[in-house]
Amino acid sequence: MFNNWNINIVDYEYLEPNWLWLLVLLPVIYFLFIKLERSKSVDVYFTTTSEGQESISSLWIKGLRKVFQFSFLLFFALVVFALAKPFNWEAKTATNEDFENGIDIVIALDVSISMYAKDFVPNRLEASKMVAKDFIDSRKTDRIGLVVYAGEAFTACPSTLDHEVLKDQLEKVDSEHIDNGTAIGTGLGTAVSRLRNDSIPSKVIILLTDGSNNSGTITPEIATELAVAKDVRVYTIGVGTNGEALSPVMTPFGIRFENVQVEIDEETLMKIADATGGKYFRATDNEALKSIYKEIEQLETSKIKSNSFKVAKPSNPEPFLKWALIVLILTVFSKLILFRNEE
């Protein structure tokens, strides 16, 4: 839950920052306070006995006056910050019931045998897993699922906010129990079908592959149409170095590693991304893959904020107004109890 008592101004952004220009009036108001004090014909009288008055030094009385002056200045500043409509996106958290600021994401991961190529460290598949885990950790308010595909596709983890379960499932996936091949269309189609019907408007698929479509029952074109119909953005990632890579090759004597030309159907991946409003990326090493996920994270964070601004103003002036009211009440009642002003 958002901390409704937090008035640390550096934690906020402001929808109407022009109100903050009123803060330049603080020195002017303070100067007026001083001028008003000097114009008074008498001092402030305590409502206690004359002996009690004499026991208190004039220095202490002046100190109390300063405290009240600064209290009113603080009240003014708090009201100004409230008028500027402060908000803090990062302070919001999500639950299963409060999910309006999150995204539905499905990661569609190619686990074909070619993903064991060693142009990434330790190989493409393990590098993809590690970077995906970091991405999952950064999307705390998002419901994320996992689809894996090679010659066929299946759901390794339904969309969930329990990211620890998701990461456990991600760690277990490999190419041992799935038909070999690269069914990009089937992988994408399965990912689209896993986006729940109760999903919020922001729906995203991150599809990662190191090859071209050569199997499966759904073509990439049909799967793209399904994504467009369901208003799903698809970010596609082609994984593999430029040129040749040390890759596993099936032989009559088992699997052996040979230098093989990297062939990624970038044209198809670009078409999928363009048609759905996503973006295509090419990752040639571990660092490039990390950068791609970070860019996707930033793009989707920006879209969340943009969409939420259209739905409702997320300003939260309550903390500033609450503290302003407390300061005002304490100041007024303290003056009423301690002093009575006489002209």
Buried (B, 14 or more C-beta within 10 A) or exposed (E): EBEEEBBEEEEBBBBEEEBBEBEEBBEEEBEEBEEEBEEEEEBBEBEEEEEEEEEEEEEEBEEBBBEBBBBBBBBBBBBBBBBBBBBBBEBBEBEEEEBBBBBBBBBBBBBBBBBBBBBBEEBBBBBBBBBBBEBBEEBEBBBBBBBBBBBBBBBBBBBBBEBEEBBEBBEEBBBEEBBBBBBBBBBBBBBBBBBBEEBBEBBBBBBBBBBBBEBBEBBBEBBBBBBBEBEBBBBBBBBBBEEBBBBBBEEEEEEEEEEBEBEBBEEBBBBBBBBBBBBBBBBBBBEBBBBBBBEBBEBBBEBBBEBBEEEEEBBBBBBBBBBBEEBBEEBEEBBEEBBEEEE
